[in-house]
Amino acid sequence: MAAYVQHLRRSAVPAAAYLLSSSSPPKSVPSSASCEAPAPASVPSVALAPAPNPSDKDAAAPRPAGGRAPASAGFVGGSDEEHGTFHGLFPRRQLFQPRVEWPLWDGEWDGRRPPSTGDPDADRRRNRKLRKAGVTRHIILIRHGQYDETHAEDEKRILTPLGREQADATGERIAEMVKGIDEEFGPCKVKVVRVSNLARAKETANLICQHLPDVERADPDPLLNEGRPCHNVPGGKASANTVARTDEDHARIEEAFKKYFHRADPPEADEDKEVAAGKEAPQPQDGDEPVPAGEQKKELQPHPQHEFEIIVCHANVIRYFACRALQIPPEAWLRLCTFNCSLTYFTIRATGSVSCRMLGDIGHLGLSRSTFSMHPGFNW
């Protein structure tokens, strides 16, 4: 029996080898749709194979010096000569490396986790207090409406008539969400609407904000502009142009993620208490007509422990943000699909946990107004 167990151990294929194996030439299969950054149509096949030889720089996983986790998640970096390629697909220096091993959750993902007190019980009490009194951030990402793609100049790449319809309908949807449902669920405290610096996104934001007249508008942020955030897997061998575009766009889009995705600041000491979701309406003042008994109503106020931000930007940026926020390998971004004027919605708790409540939601548009770029409907 012992000999049989040893045989199994020697012959078993590790899961990582199964998922990432095969340095043989890739086979061509259809690729997922992309937005403004199409990927090659071929992808590498996945086959059972022996575990990669650590001495092979094209297959060995990068290891931080001393075996310690990197200071922050990001590209491996370095040079092509130092690291070679990732399974012959793209320079390994452009492979995203998490701060902790996949699929463990990095509790320090935004650099805002309070340092340990050294006492596990004290840390647990502090986390309970954060869950009870801390602020939850809600981030709603909106892709721009359909636009004219026949021009190269950004100022001419404006929304089509259908794209304007999509943006207007999205504004109605957001306004309905902000209004809330009842005393328990609403209204929402929307702090700001943000937008990229590209014409189609700014036009979409303008139409949405017509339904949100009291919400602050931030200046357009070029960090949110469309681009190629990283390589995509599955995908074919990256061209020199794709490698150059990834070098050009990744750092900017990653900076945007770190700028807008993070937990809220911890509450002040005098705010560490449970806060009611609604507040009573102001008491009548002298000269006001009395309200008959039974007709007094609460004037609902936004819950002070929930804050919302709306970001109008682009498909590739949104898909990359989704992978980063959920701590999924960002090379999976092209597996997601975000239609025009779709909603992708995340919550970030005060403890740093993240949840996706919507991903590419277009329920407010109906089939007749559903598009992915110039593709109508779903079956393209």
C-alpha positions as CSV (number, residue, x, y, z in Angstrom):
1,M,0.0,0.0,0.0
2,A,2.8,2.5,0.9
3,A,4.4,1.8,-2.5
4,Y,1.1,2.5,-4.2
5,V,0.7,5.8,-2.4
6,Q,4.2,6.9,-3.4
7,H,3.4,6.0,-7.0
8,L,0.3,8.3,-6.9
9,R,2.3,11.1,-5.4
10,R,4.9,10.9,-8.2
11,S,2.4,10.7,-11.0
12,A,-0.2,13.3,-9.8
13,V,-0.3,16.5,-11.9
14,P,-0.5,19.7,-9.7
15,A,-3.5,21.9,-10.3
16,A,-1.4,24.8,-11.2
17,A,0.4,22.7,-13.9
18,Y,-3.0,21.7,-15.2
19,L,-4.3,25.3,-15.5
20,L,-1.1,26.9,-16.8
21,S,0.6,24.1,-18.7
22,S,1.4,23.6,-22.4
23,S,4.1,25.5,-24.0
24,S,3.2,23.9,-27.4
25,P,2.0,26.1,-30.2
26,P,-1.5,27.5,-29.5
27,K,-4.6,26.3,-31.3
28,S,-7.0,28.7,-32.9
29,V,-10.4,29.1,-31.3
30,P,-13.0,32.0,-31.3
31,S,-12.1,34.9,-29.0
32,S,-14.5,36.9,-26.8
33,A,-15.5,40.4,-27.9
34,S,-13.5,43.3,-26.8
35,C,-14.0,47.1,-26.8
36,E,-11.5,49.3,-28.6
37,A,-8.7,46.8,-27.8
38,P,-9.4,43.6,-29.8
39,A,-7.4,40.5,-28.8
40,P,-5.9,37.9,-31.1
41,A,-8.3,35.1,-32.0
42,S,-6.0,32.3,-31.0
43,V,-5.6,30.9,-27.5
44,P,-3.3,28.3,-26.1
45,S,-4.7,24.9,-25.5
46,V,-4.9,23.5,-22.0
47,A,-3.7,20.0,-21.6
48,L,-2.4,17.7,-18.9
49,A,1.3,18.0,-18.7
50,P,4.1,17.6,-16.2
51,A,4.7,20.4,-13.8
52,P,6.9,23.2,-15.3
53,N,10.6,22.8,-14.7
54,P,11.6,25.6,-12.3
55,S,14.9,26.0,-14.2
56,D,13.0,27.0,-17.4
57,K,12.6,30.8,-17.2
58,D,9.7,30.6,-19.7
59,A,7.6,28.4,-17.3
60,A,8.8,29.0,-13.8
61,A,6.6,31.2,-11.7
62,P,8.2,34.4,-10.5
63,R,9.3,34.4,-6.9
64,P,9.9,37.4,-4.7
65,A,13.4,37.7,-3.2
66,G,13.6,35.6,-0.1
67,G,10.2,34.0,-0.8
68,R,8.4,37.0,0.7
69,A,5.3,38.5,-0.8
70,P,5.8,41.7,-2.9
71,A,5.0,45.0,-1.3
72,S,2.0,45.5,-3.5
73,A,0.2,43.7,-6.3
74,G,1.3,44.5,-9.9
75,F,3.3,43.5,-12.9
76,V,6.4,41.4,-12.2
77,G,8.5,44.1,-13.9
78,G,12.2,43.8,-14.7
79,S,13.4,43.0,-18.2
80,D,12.6,40.5,-21.0
81,E,16.1,39.2,-20.7
82,E,15.7,38.6,-17.0
83,H,12.3,36.9,-17.0
84,G,11.6,35.6,-20.6
85,T,8.1,35.0,-21.7
86,F,5.0,33.6,-20.1
87,H,4.3,30.4,-21.9
88,G,5.4,32.0,-25.1
89,L,2.4,34.4,-25.0
90,F,3.8,37.7,-23.7
91,P,6.7,39.1,-21.7
92,R,6.6,37.6,-18.2
93,R,7.5,41.1,-16.9
94,Q,3.9,42.0,-17.9
95,L,2.4,39.2,-15.9
96,F,0.3,40.4,-13.0
97,Q,1.6,39.2,-9.6
98,P,-0.7,39.3,-6.5
99,R,0.7,40.3,-3.1
100,V,-0.5,37.0,-1.7
101,E,-0.9,33.6,-3.4
102,W,-4.0,33.1,-5.5
103,P,-6.7,32.5,-4.4
104,L,-6.0,33.8,-0.9
105,W,-7.6,37.1,-0.1
106,D,-5.2,40.0,0.4
107,G,-6.6,41.9,3.4
108,E,-4.2,44.7,2.8
109,W,-5.2,45.2,-0.9
110,D,-5.8,48.9,-0.6
111,G,-3.1,49.7,2.0
112,R,-5.7,50.8,4.5
113,R,-6.0,47.8,6.8
114,P,-5.3,48.9,10.4
115,P,-2.1,47.4,11.7
116,S,-2.5,44.5,14.1
117,T,-2.5,45.4,17.8
118,G,-0.7,42.2,18.5
119,D,-3.7,40.9,20.4
120,P,-6.0,38.7,18.3
121,D,-9.0,39.3,20.5
122,A,-8.4,43.1,20.3
123,D,-8.2,42.8,16.5
124,R,-11.5,40.9,16.4
125,R,-13.2,43.5,18.6
126,R,-11.9,46.3,16.4
127,N,-13.2,44.5,13.2
128,R,-16.6,44.1,14.8
129,K,-16.7,47.8,15.6
130,L,-15.8,48.6,12.0
131,R,-18.5,46.4,10.7
132,K,-21.0,48.0,13.0
133,A,-20.0,51.7,12.7
134,G,-17.9,51.9,9.6
135,V,-18.9,53.4,6.2
136,T,-19.6,51.2,3.2
137,R,-18.6,52.6,-0.1
138,H,-20.7,51.9,-3.1
139,I,-19.1,52.3,-6.5
140,I,-21.3,52.1,-9.7
141,L,-19.4,51.9,-12.9
142,I,-21.2,52.8,-16.1
143,R,-19.9,52.2,-19.6
144,H,-20.6,54.9,-22.1
145,G,-23.4,54.7,-24.7
146,Q,-23.0,53.5,-28.2
147,Y,-20.9,55.9,-30.3
148,D,-19.7,56.7,-33.8
149,E,-16.6,54.6,-34.3
150,T,-15.9,55.7,-37.9
151,H,-13.7,58.6,-36.9
152,A,-10.2,58.6,-35.4
153,E,-10.5,62.0,-33.7
154,D,-11.9,61.7,-30.2
155,E,-14.1,64.9,-30.5
156,K,-15.9,63.2,-33.4
157,R,-16.4,59.9,-31.6
158,I,-19.7,61.0,-30.1
159,L,-22.8,59.1,-29.2
160,T,-25.2,57.8,-31.8
161,P,-28.9,58.6,-31.5
162,L,-29.3,55.2,-29.9
163,G,-26.4,55.9,-27.6
164,R,-28.1,59.0,-26.3
165,E,-31.3,57.0,-25.7
166,Q,-29.2,54.5,-23.7
167,A,-27.6,57.2,-21.6
168,D,-30.9,58.9,-20.9
169,A,-32.5,55.6,-19.8
170,T,-29.5,55.0,-17.6
171,G,-30.0,58.3,-16.0
172,E,-33.6,57.4,-15.2
173,R,-32.4,54.1,-13.7
174,I,-29.8,55.8,-11.5
175,A,-32.2,58.4,-10.3
176,E,-34.7,55.7,-9.4
177,M,-32.0,53.8,-7.5
178,V,-30.9,57.0,-5.7
179,K,-34.5,57.8,-4.7
180,G,-34.7,54.5,-2.8
181,I,-37.5,52.2,-2.1
182,D,-38.7,52.8,1.5
183,E,-37.4,53.7,5.0
184,E,-35.0,50.8,5.0
185,F,-33.6,51.1,1.5
186,G,-33.0,54.7,0.6
187,P,-32.4,57.4,-0.4
188,C,-28.7,57.0,-1.4
189,K,-26.1,59.6,-0.6
190,V,-24.3,60.0,-4.0
191,K,-21.2,62.0,-3.3
192,V,-19.9,62.5,-6.9
193,V,-20.2,61.5,-10.5
194,R,-16.8,60.9,-12.1
195,V,-16.0,60.5,-15.8
196,S,-13.1,59.8,-18.1
197,N,-11.8,62.5,-20.4
198,L,-13.0,61.0,-23.7
199,A,-15.9,62.6,-25.6
200,R,-18.3,59.6,-25.6
201,A,-18.0,59.2,-21.8
202,K,-18.4,62.9,-21.1
203,E,-21.5,63.0,-23.3
204,T,-22.9,60.0,-21.5
205,A,-22.2,61.5,-18.1
206,N,-23.9,64.8,-19.1
207,L,-27.1,63.0,-20.1
208,I,-27.1,60.9,-16.9
209,C,-26.5,63.9,-14.7
210,Q,-29.6,65.7,-16.1
211,H,-31.5,63.2,-13.9
212,L,-29.2,64.0,-10.9
213,P,-29.2,67.8,-10.7
214,D,-28.0,68.0,-7.1
215,V,-25.0,65.6,-7.4
216,E,-21.5,67.0,-7.6
217,R,-19.6,66.5,-10.9
218,A,-15.9,65.9,-10.7
219,D,-13.6,67.1,-13.4
220,P,-12.9,64.6,-16.2
221,D,-10.0,62.3,-15.2
222,P,-7.7,61.0,-18.0
223,L,-6.7,58.1,-15.8
224,L,-10.1,56.6,-16.6
225,N,-9.6,56.7,-20.4
226,E,-9.9,53.6,-22.4
227,G,-6.8,51.4,-23.0
228,R,-5.4,48.0,-22.7
229,P,-5.0,47.3,-19.0
230,C,-3.0,44.0,-19.3
231,H,-2.8,40.9,-21.4
232,N,-5.7,38.5,-21.7
233,V,-5.7,34.8,-21.1
234,P,-6.9,32.9,-23.1
235,G,-5.3,34.8,-26.0
236,G,-2.7,34.3,-28.7
237,K,0.9,35.4,-28.8
238,A,1.0,39.2,-28.2
239,S,2.3,41.3,-31.0
240,A,5.0,43.9,-30.5
241,N,2.3,46.6,-30.8
242,T,0.2,44.9,-28.1
243,V,3.2,44.7,-25.8
244,A,3.9,48.4,-26.3
245,R,0.2,49.3,-25.7
246,T,0.2,47.3,-22.5
247,D,3.3,49.2,-21.3
248,E,1.6,52.5,-22.2
249,D,-1.8,51.9,-20.6
250,H,-1.4,49.5,-17.6
251,A,0.3,51.8,-15.1
252,R,-2.3,54.5,-15.8
253,I,-5.4,52.2,-15.4
254,E,-3.9,50.6,-12.3
255,E,-3.3,54.0,-10.8
256,A,-7.0,54.8,-11.5
257,F,-8.0,51.6,-9.7
258,K,-5.9,52.5,-6.6
259,K,-7.3,56.0,-6.7
260,Y,-11.0,55.1,-6.6
261,F,-11.2,51.6,-5.1
262,H,-10.4,51.5,-1.4
263,R,-12.2,51.2,1.9
264,A,-13.5,54.3,3.8
265,D,-11.6,55.9,6.5
266,P,-12.4,54.4,9.9
267,P,-15.0,56.2,12.0
268,E,-14.1,58.7,14.7
269,A,-14.4,57.5,18.3
270,D,-17.6,59.5,18.9
271,E,-19.2,57.9,15.8
272,D,-18.7,54.3,17.0
273,K,-22.4,53.6,17.5
274,E,-25.2,52.2,15.6
275,V,-26.9,54.8,13.4
276,A,-30.5,54.7,12.4
277,A,-31.3,54.5,8.7
278,G,-33.8,57.4,8.7
279,K,-34.2,60.6,10.7
280,E,-37.4,62.2,11.9
281,A,-38.7,65.1,9.9
282,P,-38.0,68.6,11.5
283,Q,-40.4,69.6,14.2
284,P,-42.9,72.3,13.2
285,Q,-41.9,75.9,13.9
286,D,-43.9,78.8,15.0
287,G,-46.3,79.9,12.2
288,D,-46.4,76.4,10.6
289,E,-49.8,74.8,10.1
290,P,-50.1,71.8,12.4
291,V,-50.0,68.4,10.7
292,P,-53.1,66.3,11.6
293,A,-52.4,63.3,13.8
294,G,-51.7,60.2,11.8
295,E,-50.4,62.2,8.8
296,Q,-46.9,62.9,10.2
297,K,-44.3,61.3,8.0
298,K,-40.6,60.8,8.2
299,E,-38.4,62.8,5.9
300,L,-36.0,60.1,4.9
301,Q,-32.3,61.1,4.9
302,P,-29.4,59.2,3.3
303,H,-27.9,56.6,5.6
304,P,-24.7,58.1,7.0
305,Q,-22.9,54.8,6.8
306,H,-23.4,54.3,3.0
307,E,-21.8,56.5,0.4
308,F,-22.1,56.2,-3.4
309,E,-19.9,57.2,-6.3
310,I,-20.7,56.9,-10.0
311,I,-17.9,56.5,-12.5
312,V,-18.7,56.8,-16.2
313,C,-15.9,55.2,-18.3
314,H,-15.1,52.3,-20.6
315,A,-15.4,48.6,-21.1
316,N,-11.8,47.5,-20.8
317,V,-11.3,49.7,-17.7
318,I,-14.5,48.4,-16.0
319,R,-13.6,44.8,-16.7
320,Y,-10.1,45.3,-15.3
321,F,-11.5,47.1,-12.2
322,A,-13.9,44.1,-11.7
323,C,-11.1,41.6,-11.7
324,R,-8.8,43.7,-9.5
325,A,-11.6,44.4,-7.0
326,L,-12.5,40.8,-6.7
327,Q,-8.9,39.7,-6.6
328,I,-9.3,37.6,-9.7
329,P,-6.3,37.4,-12.0
330,P,-6.7,40.5,-14.1
331,E,-5.6,38.6,-17.2
332,A,-9.2,37.3,-17.2
333,W,-10.7,40.7,-18.0
334,L,-11.6,39.8,-21.6
335,R,-13.8,36.9,-20.4
336,L,-16.3,39.6,-19.1
337,C,-18.7,41.5,-21.2
338,T,-20.0,45.0,-20.4
339,F,-22.6,46.3,-22.8
340,N,-23.2,50.0,-23.6
341,C,-24.6,51.9,-20.6
342,S,-24.4,48.8,-18.4
343,L,-24.1,49.0,-14.7
344,T,-21.3,47.3,-12.7
345,Y,-21.8,47.8,-9.0
346,F,-19.4,47.1,-6.1
347,T,-19.6,47.5,-2.4
348,I,-16.5,48.0,-0.2
349,R,-17.0,47.4,3.5
350,A,-15.1,49.3,6.1
351,T,-13.3,46.0,6.9
352,G,-12.0,45.9,3.3
353,S,-14.2,43.1,2.0
354,V,-15.5,43.6,-1.5
355,S,-18.7,42.4,-3.2
356,C,-20.1,42.7,-6.8
357,R,-23.8,43.4,-6.8
358,M,-24.2,43.9,-10.5
359,L,-22.0,43.0,-13.5
360,G,-22.9,44.5,-16.8
361,D,-26.5,45.0,-15.9
362,I,-28.7,46.4,-18.8
363,G,-32.1,45.5,-17.5
364,H,-33.1,49.1,-17.8
365,L,-32.5,49.1,-21.6
366,G,-34.5,46.2,-22.9
367,L,-33.4,44.2,-25.9
368,S,-34.1,46.9,-28.5
369,R,-31.6,49.2,-26.9
370,S,-28.9,46.6,-26.0
371,T,-25.6,46.9,-27.8
372,F,-22.0,46.1,-27.4
373,S,-20.3,48.8,-29.5
374,M,-21.8,48.5,-33.0
375,H,-23.2,45.0,-32.3
376,P,-27.0,45.0,-31.5
377,G,-28.6,42.6,-29.2
378,F,-26.8,39.5,-27.8
379,N,-26.3,36.9,-30.5
380,W,-23.3,38.3,-32.5
